[in-house]
């Protein structure tokens, strides 16, 4: 399956145990680009609800991870 389109200006920095909201898309899925709290690894996560469970797909975003890590090193 192809990666879903994502708005990278809304990257979410995940914090240990801290909740945040995901918003449903028109097609019924939930998609988020999140950044790991420890290592700045970027993933796209897609949740698709079914009657009995959530179908979860995850993609690594290596280019965005490299960009973010380089940006944070400069600080």
Secondary structure, DSSP 4 states (H G I P E B T S, - for coil): -PPPP--GGG-EE--TT------B-TTSEEEEEEE-TTT--EEEEEEEE-SS-EEEEEEE-HHHHHHHHHHHHH-
